[in-house]
Each structure stands twice: as C-alpha cells, then as structure tokens.
Amino acid sequence: MQRSASIVAATAAVVLLATGCSAGGSGEDADTTLSIYGWSGEVPDGVIAAFEEETGIEVTFDSFDSNETMIAQLDSGQSGYDVVQPSQYAVQLLVQRGLVAELDHDRIEGLDNLADTFVDPSFDPGNQYSVPFAWGTTGILYNEACTGREITSWADLWDPEFAGKVYMLDNMLSAYIAGMQVSGLSILSTDEAEIEEGTQALLDQKPLLAGYNSTNAADLVGAGDACIAQAYSGSSAAQATAANPDVHFVQPEEGGTLWTDSFSIVEGTQNEDAAYQWLSFTLRPEIAAMLTDEANLATTNEAALAEVQDQSLVTNPAIFVPQEDLTNAEFLVDPGSALAYFQDGWTRVRAS
C-alpha cells in the first residue's frame, strides 16, 4: 500500500471526475446516495456491497493517491463528496480549512469499539472530526538472507555494508522519520536546527542508497535485489513476508511512526444521514473485520479482532505491529510553519 505523508501543497489542477462530482446528492436524491473519496484498496468491496444491500443507499467510491490530492479536491468547493478518508495530519488540515464537519457522536453507534490508541488521538482530540478505520506504521522491511543478521534500527539503513542495497520511501516526511529519529530527534520537532540535523543525516545516507522507492521496494526486498528498505506496514509488507520466510517487517527501536486513515464527513454534505449511517456501519465489529480479511490491513476496531476470519493476519507483525514495539512510535502530525524547513532540506537531499 502506498501512502502519502508529505504535506507539500498540491499545485497541479485536480480534474473532477464525472462519477465523483455527480454523487453529492441533492433534492430528491438526498440520502439515497453516498459519495466516498478514499484510499485505493482500503475500503473493501464487500463492505460497500453489504452497506448498499442493508440500507438501499447507492455508494459511489472514488480513490485518491495522496492526501494532497484529496484536500485540493475538497478545496475546489465542487467535489460532490459526502465522506472522505484522510490520514491523521490531513484531518488537521481539513479542520483548519473548514472542509469537514464536527461530528455528532449521538448519531454514531460503535465508537466504544475503537482501540484505546485511536480514542482521543493527538491529531483529533475527542474524535471530533474523524472516526479511525485503518492503521499501520512506518518501519523496516528486510531480507535476512541478504543482510546476514537481524535488523532492529534505522541505523541499519545507514550501514555501508548494505551500500547500493538500501531503499528509502519516496516521500518527504516519511524519509525524515528515519533521518530525525536516527539522529535522536523527534519527527514532531519544529526546531529549525534539529530539522537541519535530520537533513544532514539524509544527506550522509544518500550515497548508500539504491534509490527512493514507494512503488515496488517490497518486491525488490523479497527477491533479494535489495537487502533493506524503509516501508509501511500493511498489505505489501504482508505479501512480501508471506512469500519469503527470510523477509521480515520490524518496527525500529527508535520508534518509527503510527499512521491512521479515518472517515470524516464533508462540511455541507446534502447526504448527512447517509454519511452517519456509513460511520456506524463501519464501526460494527463484523464489518471492520473485513478490512483485515479482505485488504490485509489493521483495523482500529478492538472489538473486530475476534471477528477476523483468518486469525493468522491478526498475529502477523507486518499487519498488526505488536503493541510492545509501539512504545516509542509517534503519530505524524502537521508541522505547521516548520514545513518550510522540511521542504528546503528535502530539496537539497534530492538534488545531492
């Protein structure tokens, strides 16, 4: 699964898809349709089909490739979407722009099914604007037949022994997760001098890299063409570990980060009742379990774990990173004005 953790403002014009723009619902169509804009592969077809069958509401689902694309679509004021699926920092940006509605918890059933980690999260205190659905981490995927040893730290991605066999995610803040934490710093830092330390770490690493790759690094590690790669937990990492017993996904001892993708209701939606029905439906344990069974992604729904049909997925550390390994993991949030420091550093890293 590809993810976007950079917060570089989208500059390209977003083409409005006809299938997405016509589904906002108004007049006689209100509450008979629901238009969702979410991550590709994160909302199982089975969930949508079950919702349509039970409610009679016709769902249109369009996918985006980055939070920035989604935000630009809503910023246009003509998206026609009722529900969106932002990552944690994107929730903050959408709230700042007034693009998502404050949630009425009295209209949502099942919030008490969420795991404690996703209740009252730092990026959305009190879950005022978002209901977490999927989660994962940023960590390390490695092939032990290639590395010859266990990998435990971001520092292993700086080891000259693996020169030319290391990949980093092709994403600004994802790369900085490693660059900051390997320097003993928090990715949440907004201090210019500390961010410069993270930049220098990435500059020092650059000669060792085979490249920046958010597309098929897991396949390269699985095949032994790469020894080690920064990676997101989830379906791609799970597939790589399942296909090759020498391949492992680990959370670095420095912490890495947590990410979560949530559902939020678009401000001004004409299909508010249908949107609330969707939130409650996806909070049902048996429905949330379908995310794991069908998409090989970790559900935020604690009550859903017992409902997962393939329990081997629940114990797979490439999907559900063990709780004891998350002690130092941080939610990646909007750095505000400090974004400029990351952008400047990233420009220098990529140009080096």
Secondary structure, 3 states (H helix, E strand, C coil): CCCCCCCCCCCCCCCCCHHHHCCCCCHHHCCCEEEEEEECCCCCHHHHHHHHHHHCCEEEEEEECCHHHHHHHHHCCCCCCCEECCEHHHHHHHHHCCCECCCCHHHCCCHHHECHHHCCCCCCHHHCCCEEEEEEEEEEEEEHHHHCCCCCCHHHHHCHHHCCCEEECCCHHHHHHHHHHCCCCCCCCCCHHHHHHHHHHHHHHHHHEEEECCCCHHHHHHHCCCCEEEEECCHHHHHHHHHCCCEEEECCCCCCEEEEEEEEEECCCCCHHHHHHHHHHHCCHHHHHHHHHHHCCEECEHHHHHHCCCHHHHCCCCCCCCHHHHCCCEECCCCHHHHHHHHHHHHHHHHC
